[in-house]
Structures are given as C-alpha cells and as structure tokens.
Amino acid sequence: MAVAKKKSSSKKPNPGVKKVEYIGSPTQSITPFLMFNANIEEVAKFYKSIFKKSKFLVVNPTQAEFILNGQKFFAFNGGPGFQFSWGVSFMISVETQKEVDYYWNGLLADGGKESMCGWLQDKFGMWWQVTPKILLQLISHPDPEKAERAQEAMLKMRKIDIAALKAAVA
C-alpha cells in the first residue's frame, strides 16, 4: 500500500514563535439563560459597568445577550414568577484582595446583600461568589490541619480576606 507524502511548505518555521493549538470546543455550547423580574436593559448595563471585559450583543428592556469576562449570557424579563436562589451562582475567580474588593463592592451596589464565605446577592437577586484562587488552594492544602484552619477562617468571613486566610495557615 502506497503512503502519500505530505506536501512541504515553502515557509520555514519561525523558531521564536510557538504554535498554539486550540483544544476543546471552538464555540461556547452552554449559555446561562437567566430569567429576571427586571428591565433587562438595566440588568445588562449594571453588569457591564462592573465587568470590564464585557460586550452587548442584543439589549432591550425585555431581553439581552451579552458577554461578561468571556462568558456569554442570555437574559429575559420573565416577570415576578422568576426568582433566583443560591442553588445556582456565578463564581468570579480573582487573584488579589483589590479584585475581591472591586467585585464585592460593585455587585453589592444599590441594594445587594452580603452573605457568608464570599457569597453575595446583587440588587437583581443573582447570587455571586467572589473567590480568590488562594482560597481554593488553602482549603485543599495537602496538610489537613492547614486546610482545616483555612476553612474555619473562611467560614467566619463574609467578604474573603486573603491576608486573614494566609495568617490562619501560617
């Protein structure tokens, strides 16, 4: 059986450039569909004011399609029969205390409510978790005693305090 030879390209590879290969789905196949009891244009504008990497695709008072930090959402004004619970929330992964404070304060603006362990509910009723990556590392620390101390510290917090978490495991 004859094997076909691959055509060689006339271009020589650039040794200073790494080839990037995309692994996974080239398009997002799951989009959160959120039913609010609110003017959706106001909802979308509120989130766009907080998430710097955001974009409106479709926005009007009854429906919107938008992107927040790379995540696509569809929102619809479904009326008073629709309410959110903390059984479904969106986790924002951050690196620094400055980022924790930024998202925490932004999402609480104009009527949001604090909860425990980095959870909050925004003024539209949506639940969020503002989670520094170090929190997840510390509560799953290989040393079980350190992991337990990190978890105990977290359970006493509303907004996550990175310095207090680090002190708890030191």
Secondary structure, DSSP 8 states (H G I E B T S, - for coil): ---------SS---TTS------S-SS-----EEEESS-HHHHHHHHHHH-SSEEEEEE-SSEEEEEETTEEEEEEE--TT----TTS-EEEEESSHHHHHHHHHHHHTTT-EE-STTEEE-TTS-EEEEEEHHHHHHHT-SSHHHHHHHHHHHHT-SS--HHHHHHHH-
